[in-house]
Amino acid sequence: MKSDPALWAATPLQIAASLHEPMYIGHYLLGLAEAETLDAVPVSDLVDLITLVFAHPWAPRALDQADLDLDLDVRS
């Protein structure tokens, strides 16, 4: 993201929808905040994304034990 923030910020609402998980979206926004420059970035779209995630946050997907593929045998 640091090498080309304009590419990552070109469609923030679509990227956030693809990321879905609140933690991933938070890291996406932090990455944009740490960019050296956001020239040529559609600021209004970033504002729309920030407004969306604060006004209508969606819950993370629940994980099921079957989703985790855990090896509960600590001897291996």
N, C-alpha and C positions, 0 to 999 in steps of 0.2 A: 504494500500500500504506500509505503514511503517513496518508492521510486516513481509512482505515477498516481498521485491522489486524484487527479481529474478523472482518470478512467474509473476508479473505484467510486467516485462521488457523482458520476454522470446520471445514474438512475437510483438514488438512495432508497426510494420506496420499494422498488422491485427487488433490490438486493436484500433489504430487510425482510421482505416477504419470503424470499428464498432461504434466508438464514433461519427464520422463524423463532428459534430459541432466544429468549430474552438475554441470556448471557452472551450469545454470539453477537446479537445486535448491539449490546453494550460495548463489546470489544471493537466492533466495527466503528461505532461512534468515537471511541477513544483513539482508534487509529487515525481517523480523520482529524481529530483534535490535535494530534501530535504531528500532523503533516507540516512540512516546512512552508508550504504555500497552498492556498486553495483558490488561486487565480483560475478563472474559466470554469469554476464550479457553480452549478445552479443553486445559489444560496437559498432561494425560496423553497426549493425541493428539500433541502436539509432542514429548514425550519418546519416544513410540513411533516417530515419524519419525526422530528423531536416532539412536535405537538401530538402526533399520533401515538407514539409510545408512552407519553405521559398521560394522555387523556383516555386512551383505550388500550392499556397493556394486555397482551394475551398471555395466558398461562403456559408454562413449559409443558411439553409432552410428558406424561407419566411413564416411568420406566417400569417394566415388569421384570421379574427375576429371569424369565426366558429371554428377555432382550439383552441381558448382561453377559451371558455365556461365562459364568463364573466357575472356577475350579475351586471348590470349597475344601478340598483335601490339602491341608497345609504341609503334608509330608512330601509332596511331589515337587 
